């Protein structure tokens, strides 16, 4: 499995922490991810607060990381570059 740049596997989940300058920027990022997740019909766990957001990807019905997770991670990475 080709793990996207910046992501790691932690306890069988694909995870990445993103850093921001403030709470509003972190919230806007979460809003972008929510749109990507709805489009993909694949929904991550997201934890965020002042200056950070942690995204966890895992395909629950498969019990493992799948291509859906990899694809969404790549989409999230691309959204950071836009």
Buried (B, 14 or more C-beta within 10 A) or exposed (E): EEBBEEBEEEEEBBBBEBEBEEEEBBBEBBEBBEEBBEEBEBEBEBEBEEEBBBBBBBBEEEEEBBEBBBBBBBBBBEEEEE
